[in-house]
Amino acid sequence: MTDHPHPAHDLAALRRRLAEFAAARHWQPYHTPKNLVAALSVEASELVEIFQWLTPEESARVMTDPDTAHRVRDEVADVLAYLLQFCEVLDVDPLAALAAKIERNELRFPVRKDRES
């Protein structure tokens, strides 16, 4: 892994590429929050389907099979693409939303001092 991400892998750049891709195909009328969240759910389900009947041990090794690893990466990409498009139409900053949620969870679920590490 590199210390500096590829410029095309910047979250803002990826959001722009997705928006340009949809605009070039005149898909904006179909990219409503309802449609995008439904598509996100479908793609997440396709990711679940890969793991559906695997044992915990098999699921931990899923990336060792090149064909299955390719399917996992494709479904992760589809889930992320729809999530980013959903965020775009609702003007949600996904990184800010995640940071705020982590902060709330840190307050909601404090580390218990009586538990061993």
C-alpha positions, 0 to 999 in steps of 0.5 A: 500500500502506498502512502499517497493515494492515486489522484483518481482515487480521491473521494471528491474526484470519484464523486465527480466521475460518477456524476459526469458518467450519469450526466453523459447518459442523461440518467439524472432523472432516475437518480432520485434518492429513492432509486439510488437507495434501492439500488444500493440495497440491491448491490449490498444484497449481491455482496451478501450473496457471495458470503451467504452459505460460507462458514466463518472460516470460508468467509475469512478466506474469500479473497484467496480465490481470484474469481471470488475476490474479483466478485467481492471487489466488483460488488464493493465498488457497486455499493460504494458507487451508489452510496456516493451517488446517493450522497451527491443528490442529497448533499451529504458529505459521507466522510463528515457523516462517518466522523460524526457517527464515530464520535457519537458512538465513542460517547455512547459506547465508552471503553469499559475499564473493568474489561481486559484488553 
